[in-house]
Amino acid sequence: MGPQPKRKHSKGRRDRRRAHDALTGANLTACQNCGQMCLPHTVCPKCGHYRSREVIEIEKEKKKS
């Protein structure tokens, strides 16, 4: 069996170790074509444009009548 800790680590020491574990929000930018927020350097999932050019043709949803 491996070595075991001799004493309990304090709450402050535990929390200092976890100081860099916080999640950060996604860095979103506005699409130049439609204004939808999307990840930078990726094709817009709403309109299919990347750097003002259509890369993917997106089909529009049909309304059910």
TIMIPA-60878 format. One record per residue (C-alpha): residue in three letters; chain; residue number from 0; z, y, x. Coordinates in Angstrom, 1 decimal. Layout:
  rest  kette   nr       w       v       u
   ALA      A  NUM       Z       Y       X
...
% end
This chain:
  rest  kette   nr       w       v       u
   MET      A    0     0.0     0.0     0.0
   GLY      A    1    -0.9     3.5     1.3
   PRO      A    2     1.5     6.3     2.0
   GLN      A    3     3.2     8.0    -0.9
   PRO      A    4     4.3    11.7    -1.2
   LYS      A    5     7.9    12.3    -0.2
   ARG      A    6     8.5    15.3    -2.5
   LYS      A    7     6.9    16.6    -5.7
   HIS      A    8     4.4    19.4    -5.2
   SER      A    9     5.5    22.7    -6.9
   LYS      A   10     3.6    24.2    -9.8
   GLY      A   11     2.5    27.1    -7.7
   ARG      A   12     1.0    24.9    -5.0
   ARG      A   13    -0.8    22.8    -7.7
   ASP      A   14    -2.1    25.9    -9.4
   ARG      A   15    -3.3    27.5    -6.1
   ARG      A   16    -5.3    24.4    -5.4
   ARG      A   17    -6.9    24.6    -8.9
   ALA      A   18    -7.7    28.4    -8.5
   HIS      A   19   -11.4    27.7    -7.8
   ASP      A   20   -11.9    25.1   -10.6
   ALA      A   21   -12.6    27.5   -13.4
   LEU      A   22   -15.9    27.2   -15.2
   THR      A   23   -18.3    30.2   -15.1
   GLY      A   24   -20.8    31.2   -17.8
   ALA      A   25   -24.5    30.5   -17.5
   ASN      A   26   -26.5    33.3   -15.9
   LEU      A   27   -28.9    34.1   -18.7
   THR      A   28   -31.8    36.6   -18.6
   ALA      A   29   -34.0    38.0   -21.4
   CYS      A   30   -37.5    36.5   -21.8
   GLN      A   31   -40.2    39.1   -20.9
   ASN      A   32   -42.3    38.0   -23.9
   CYS      A   33   -40.0    37.3   -26.8
   GLY      A   34   -36.6    38.7   -25.6
   GLN      A   35   -34.8    35.3   -26.1
   MET      A   36   -32.0    34.6   -23.7
   CYS      A   37   -32.9    31.8   -21.3
   LEU      A   38   -32.1    30.5   -17.8
   PRO      A   39   -33.8    32.4   -15.0
   HIS      A   40   -36.8    30.8   -13.2
   THR      A   41   -37.5    28.5   -16.2
   VAL      A   42   -40.0    28.4   -19.0
   CYS      A   43   -38.7    30.0   -22.2
   PRO      A   44   -37.9    27.2   -24.7
   LYS      A   45   -38.7    29.5   -27.7
   CYS      A   46   -42.1    30.9   -26.8
   GLY      A   47   -43.2    28.7   -23.8
   HIS      A   48   -43.9    31.7   -21.5
   TYR      A   49   -43.0    32.0   -17.8
   ARG      A   50   -43.5    35.3   -15.9
   SER      A   51   -45.6    36.7   -18.7
   ARG      A   52   -48.0    33.7   -18.9
   GLU      A   53   -48.1    31.0   -21.5
   VAL      A   54   -47.3    27.7   -19.7
   ILE      A   55   -46.4    25.5   -22.7
   GLU      A   56   -48.0    25.7   -26.1
   ILE      A   57   -45.1    25.7   -28.7
   GLU      A   58   -45.9    24.6   -32.2
   LYS      A   59   -44.4    26.8   -34.9
   GLU      A   60   -42.3    25.0   -37.5
   LYS      A   61   -43.9    24.7   -41.0
   LYS      A   62   -41.9    25.7   -44.0
   LYS      A   63   -41.2    23.0   -46.6
   SER      A   64   -42.6    23.9   -50.0
% end
